[in-house]
Amino acid sequence: MVLSDVARAEEICNSFDNPMSSSEYNKYKRQICSLLRCKEDPPPVCNVLPGKLKSYDAMKLISQELKENPSAKLERGYKLIAFAGSNFYGFSFHGKPLVLLRYGNGKLCCFTRCADMYTNSPFIFVPSSRMHKELSDEQLLSGRYALCKVVGGCRIATSTTLLIEPVEFCASPEEGEARPLIVLLRFPLFSEFWESEKGKRHARSDIESVGIAFGMSHRLVAENESIESLFSCVAEDGLISWHSDTSGKWVRKPADWLPSTGELIRALDMMYIDESVPEHIHPTLLFHLYGKLSDEYILRKKKHIDNLTLEINAKAERFS
């Protein structure tokens, strides 16, 4: 039983925007609402339609609407995501932090898009004044923070999920800590590789963690920096060395590197510093090395889950 719960918890961590159904919500609404909202908050709303914009673009649009429309109001809350399967021993769910706009007539509008497979799927939204109270409205709408999902439901799955992903998930809105986003100094052609792998290796990984494991430097987003810089900062010849921090701001984490990270950095040296590799084979060589590192990253993650499974099994046997 423990093994299937660990596997299920991993599925929870890695899933996208599978919206909770109305029947699931009606069955568990007391438990859901007590976890996510205050009694004084507006009631949950069903059949909210997702928007079409990336998260940071949606935040910018909401900020603009609030300035131009005096009757509009910022509405914090959670989108309900449910997880239930044949190998799972109880209902579990998480609340995904989301910011909506409430117009003067009471209508809620979502501008943020969902994962591709749920582009047009309506969802249940739970307004909550408890969602990241440590952030001001201005900070929340800046798009410079990674928000924390609240997981609930089956006790075993909840506790295991918090063990596997203690940064991305929390047990209550008050326990979630918003984390400043980072700028990843992407190696050449890494963005193109990542885009080509959608739905394959990295469908269940975040680009920042993968990039850091591949040897890339990173830094916090500056206070007045455009959020678009998160996606456009590429390490190129003349911008920064692979081995030294020329700006004093960039951070590298060798402790998180993979076995072949050094091989990738040596190849980058040969291509962009020594210029000893013909340019026309750069894409083939880099995609090969990124693929090799991808396999190592996935294997390391699997070993982490396997070790966690053994640990939980051992504890279960002690107390059985």
Beta strands, then each sheet from edge to edge (+ up, - down):
strand 1: 45-48
strand 2: 73-83
strand 3: 92-102
strand 4: 108-109
strand 5: 123-127
strand 6: 145-146
strand 7: 149-153
strand 8: 169-170
strand 9: 179-180
strand 10: 182-184
strand 11: 218-220
sheet 1: 1+ 5- 2+ 3- 4+
sheet 2: 1+ 5- 2+ 3- 7+ 8+
sheet 3: 6+ 9-
sheet 4: 10+ 11-
end
